C-alpha cells in the first residue's frame, strides 16, 4: 500500500517522461553513426578541410546538422545526414571517440544493455592497407573503446552490458 501511494505521489509530481526516464532500458539496435552527438558533428565539420575552407558551405552544413525540437524532416532529409556523417568520420580515432560518447550517452539515459550496430570501414585503404586488415582495425577500435569505457568506470555505478552487431557490406570484394 505504501509503495502504491508513493507511486501516485510520484506520478502526480513528475510528468510521464520523467518517470520513464528513470526506468532501466535496453537498446537492441543502435547505429553508431546515428548516435553521434550534434556537438561532435559540429566540431568535426569545423575541422574538416572541405568545410573549414569554405565558410558558406560550413554554415549551410551547420544549419543542416542542428535540429530544432519543433522542426520536422522527411526520411530522405534524415538519411541524407548520414552522408555528411560518413564524410566527416575519416579515421579510427573518430570511431573510438563516437563509440565512447555513444556509451556515455546511453548510460546517462539509464540504459543497462546496449547493442551497437556498425559497418566496418577501412580508413587506411589509400595507404595501401588491405581491406580486411582495415576492417580488423575498425573492429579492434570499437572493442578497445568499449574496454576503455569499462576501465574508466570500473567501481562506479555506471554499469552497462555492451554487444556489437557487425554488418556486412555485401558490395565489398572481401566477402
N, C-alpha and C positions, 0 to 999 in steps of 0.2 A: 504494500500500500504506500509506503514512504517513497519508493522509487517512482511509482506512478505519479504521485503528487509532484515530485521533483521534476519529472519529465514534462508534466503540464506547465509548471512554472517556467522551465527552460524554453518550451516552445512558445509560451506567451511573451517571454522577454527577448528571445532571439528569433530572427527570421529563419525560414526553412533552409536557405542556403548555408547559413552559419551552422545549423545542426548537421547538415550533410557534409559540410567542410571537415568536421571533426571525426567523421566515421572513417575507419580504415578502408583503403581502396586497393584494387588490383587492376593494373593496366596490362592487357594481354597483347597489345599490338601497337606500340608507339614508334612512329617513324623517327629515326634520328634526325634527319634533315628537316622534318616537320615540327620538331620540338626545339629548334634553335631560338634563343632569346632574341627579341627585337633589338635590344641594345647591342648584342653581339653582331647581328647583321649590319647594323649601322656602323659599328666600329670597323668591320671587315670592308664595308663599302668605302669608307674614308681612307683606308689603307691600300685599296686595290688600284693598281696603276691606271686602268681604264677610266675609273670614276674619279680618282684623285686629280687627274689631269684635265678633266672637263667638268667645270662647276655646274653647268646646265644639266648635264647628264646625271651628275651626282644628286642634285636637288630633285630631279624627276624620280630617281631611284629611291631616295629617302622618303619622298611623299608616298611612293608606291608601297613601301615597307611599313609605314605607320598606319595602323588601322584604328579608327575611332570606334568606340563601342557601339555607336548608333549607325555606323556605316554598314552597308550591305555590299556583298561582292558576288559575282557569278562564280560558278565552279571553275569556269575557264580562267577567270582572274586569279582565283586561289591557286590553281595549279601552275599558272604562269610564274607565281612567286618562286616555285621550286626551281625553275630555270635560272633565276637570279641567284638563288642559294647555291646551286651546283657550280655556277660561275665563280662564286666567292670562296667556296671551300676548296682550297687548292693544295693542301698538304696534310700530312699526318698530325701535325701539331694542332691544326684546326679541328680534326676529328677527335683528338684527345680532349681538347677544351670543351667542345659542344657535348661530348659524352658526359664529362664531369658535370657540366652545368645542367644537363638534362636530368641526371640522377638527383642533383641537389633540388631542382625544381619539383620533381615528383615527390621527394621526401617531404618538402615543405607543404605539399598538399595531402600529407598523411597517406601516401601510397606505401603499401607494405610489400608489394611484389610488382616488378616492372620487367616487361619483355621488350627489349629494344630491337626493332626491325631495321635492318640496314642492308644495302647492296655494296659489295666490295668494289673498291676502285683502286687503280694503280696510278698514284700520283707521280711515280718515277718513270713512266713509260718513255718520256722524252729524254731521259738519261740512259736509255737502253736497258732498263731493268725488265726482265721477263714478266709477263702479265701475272702468272701465278705467284711469283715472288712478291710482286706489288700487292696482290690480294692478301697474301700471308701477312705482310707487314701491316696492312689495313686491319685485319682481324686481331693481330697482336696488339695494335694500338688501342682498339676498343677494349680488349680484355685487360690491358695494362691500366686503362683509365678506370675501369670497374675496380680493379685491385687497389689502385691509388685511392679511390673513394673509401673503400673498406678500411684501408690502413689509416687514412686521415680521420675517420670517425670511430675507430676502434675505442671501445669503452664508453661511447656515448649512447644515448637512447635513439639515435637516428638509424634504426635497423630497417633494412630493406633487402629482399632477395631479388637478384637480377638474373635474367636469362637473355640470351642473344638469339635472334632469329636472323640467320644469314640468307639473303635472297640471291638467286642465281640470275644473272643477266644472260639469257639464252642466246643473245646475239654475239657473245664472246666466242672467240675461236678455241678457247681452252676447255670448253665444256663438252 
